Amino acid sequence: MSSIRRNATMAVGLIVLLLAGCGGSKEEEARSAIQKGDTFFQNKLYSDALSYYEGALEAMPLDPQLHMRIGMCRQNLGRPSDAI
């Protein structure tokens, strides 16, 4: 393998590794969304909070606290039958 080709291959590999390291895990992104949702919930912006919580649900579908938060938002939005 020529020196130029080897260097190009190494550069591409390095870029791939760096880009992979930049992205957070799905769970980290979900936790960030939950924190934002909590802020909206505390400010009684239940619809906005619900959007963040539902976005986190994909990464954390079995989290009971997340389901509780979603239910509380729906309850506060006057949708108690959706809260269950």
N, C-alpha and C positions, 0 to 999 in steps of 0.2 A: 504494500500500500504506500502510495507516495506521501510525502510529508504534508503536502497541501490537503490531500484528501483526509488524512488522519486528523489534521488540525480542524478541518471543517466538521468532521464527524464528532470530534470531542466538543466543539463549540455548540453543535446542535444538541448533544447530550446534556451539556451544562445548562443550556437554555430550558430544556424540558424539565430538568430537575429543579431549577429555580422557579419556573412557573407552577410546578406541582406543589412546591413549598409555600407559594403565596396564597393559595386557596385554603380556607378553613374547612374543617369537616362539616358535614351536614348537621351534626349534633351541636357544634359550636355556633353555627348560623342560627339554628333553632333556639338556642339559649339566648342569643342576642335578640332575636325576634320576641321572645317571651319577656325579656327585660323592657323592650320598647312597649310591648303590650301592657305591661304592668304600669308603666308611666301614664299611658293613656287611660287605663282603668282608674288610677288614682285621681285623675283629673275629670272623671266621669264622662270620658269620651269612649263610650262602650263599643260603638260601631268600629272605631279605629282600632281599639284593643282587640276586638274579635277578629279583625283582618289579620293582625300579627299572630294571634294565637292559632288561627286556622292555618296560616302559612307554616308554622312550626310543627303542626300535626303530622305532616308528611314524614319528617325525620324522626319524630318521637310519637308514633301512633299509640303506644301503650302507656304513656305517662299519665298516671291518674291525676296529678296536680294540674296538668295542662287541660285535661277534660273538665276538671272542676272550674278552671278559669273560663273556659268556653261556655259552660253552663251558666255561670254567674253573669257573664256578658249578656247572654240571651235572655236571662231572667230580667235583668235591668233594662233591656230593650223592649220589654213587654211581650216576649215570646216564650212563656214558661213551658209550653208543650215541646218546644225545640230544645229546652234546657236539659231534658232528661236523656 
